[in-house]
């Protein structure tokens, strides 16, 4: 495992304080963990896409293996590129390639989840984005939402210092199960990657 050996070399040389990986599946992550451990280096994190709209890490074993091995799961795109924050909707689609992910059919399918998100947010005096981020935290992951300005950064910080109840998490999980777009998003991401490379 050349990549893991190179990371271990960097850690042992004092060039990095921690070693993390990105988009490793459960099996590959376990192999990387074991390869690093043989060199006395700890695998600190695995950064993967994870949100109410992309809960594949729960189903493919990544989250479970992270918990088992003590590896932090860092969740990128925890607001599904703004879809969970109310940034876009059926009548105001994103102006860029995200439009392919979030067409009218998506919004119709997602409305029960978004309604649940809004209801919990209203009951708690929070925003839907804060509830979506707190859901990720309650799952044991570390969300890394984007923030283009101070207002967004402040809103993101409002996800800290409180926790959803088990009942709220269960309601969100149930609503999210019907709309999880992980497989659809993967196909779209592959198309986007091909477009970017052409």
N, C-alpha and C positions, 0 to 999 in steps of 0.2 A: 504494500500500500504506500506508494511513493508520496502521495499527497499528505497522508497522516504522518509519515516519517519527516517530511519537510516541516510540518507544523510542530512536531515534537522537537526538531532541531532548533527552530526559532524560539520555542519556549525555554529549552535548556540553555540556550545562549543568552537568555535574558532580553531578547528582542521584543517579546510579547508577554503580557501578564496572564492572558487567558487564551484558550483555543476554542473556536466555535466553527460550526459548519452551517450550510444553508441548503434547504430543500433536500435533505437526506431522508430517505424512507426508513422505516423501522429496522430492517435488516442491515442496510448500509450503515446506519447510525450505530447499531450495536457493534458491527465490525470495526468501525472507526474508534469507538470507545475502547474496545479491547486492544486494538493496535497501539493507541496512545497510552493506555494503562501499562502495557508491557515496557514502555519507555519512561514510566513514572509521571506521565502527564495526564491531567484530568480534562475530559471533554466538558466544557462549560455550557455550551448552548447549541441549539439547532434552530435556525430561523426559517419559518415556513409560513405560508399564507393560512390565516385562521381567523374566522369571524362567524357570526351567526349565519352568514350566507355562504360560508366555505368551511364547513366543519369536518372536512375529510380527515384531518389529523386524529379525530376521535375514532373514525371507522377503520383507518388503515394501520392502526397500532402505534403511530408516532407519539401521540400524547401519552399512551400507556408506557411505552419504553422510556420516554423522558422521565416520567415519574419513578419508574423502577430504578433507573440508573442515576437519578439525581441530576439530570441534564435540564437546564432551563429551556423551555420552549418560548422562543421570541416570536410573537405573532405580527407579521407584517400585513398591511392592508386590513386592520381590524375593523375599519368602518366601510369595508368593501368599496374603496375608492370614492367614498362620499355617499353611496346609496343608503347606508344606515343612518346617516346624519341629516337626511332630508335635503341634501345638496341638489339632488336630481329627482325627477318624478316623471310620470307618464306624459305630462304636458310640458315639461322642461327637461328634455334629455340632455345628456352631456354633449358638448360640441365636438368631441374628439373620438378616438377609436373605442372609447368606453361605450359608445352608443350601441355597438354590436353586442355587448354584454347585457345592456339594460334597455331592451326594446319594450314595446307595449305588452307583449305576452309575459315577459318577466314581471312587470309591475302588477299585472292582474294576479299572477301566481303569488307574488310576495306580499300582497296587501294584508292578509291575515297576520303575518309576522310583523309587518310595520305597524299595524293597528295595536297589536299586543305591546310592542315596543313603546309606542306613544302613550298607551294607557298606563303602563308601569312608570314611565317618565313623569307623566302628569301627577300621578298619585304620590310620587316621591319628591316632586319639585325639582326634577332633573331634566336634562334634555335627552332625546333619543340617543344621541351620540354618547353621552355619559353612561347611559344604561348599557349600550352595546359594548363599550370598553370595560365596564365593570363585569359584564358577563364573561369576557375573556379572562379577566383577573380571577374571578371566582372559579374558573376552570383550571387555575394553576399556571396560566401562561402570562407572559409579559407583553402587553400590547405596545406597539410603536406606531402610533398614528401620525400622520403628517400634519403639519401646521404651517400655513402660509403667512400667518400674521399673529399678533399678540392676542387678539380675541379668540382665535382658534386654539392657541396654546392654553389660554385660561380655561376655555371650555373643556379641553382634554383633561386638564388637571382636576376638574370637578368630578372625574370618575374615581378619584382616590379618597380614602378616608371613610368609606362605608361599604357595605356588602349587600347584594341582593339576597333575599330570603331563598330558602330551598324551593318554596312554592313558585316564586317568580322565575327562578332558573328553570324549573320544570315547565312552566308555561311557555317560556321562550324556546326551550328545547323542542317542545311539541310543535310549536308554530314553525320553527326553523326546519324541522325534519321534512315538512311538505314542500319546502321551497329550495332546499340546498342545491346550489348550482355548481358544485365542485366539478363534476364531469363535464358539464357544458362549458364552464370557464376554462378548463384545461384545453378543450378543443379550440376554443377561441384564442387562448394564449399561444397555442402552437401555430395557429394561423398568423397571429401577430408577429411571432418570432420569425416565421418565414418571410413575412412582408419586410421586417426590419433588416433581414440578411440579404434581401434581393437588391 
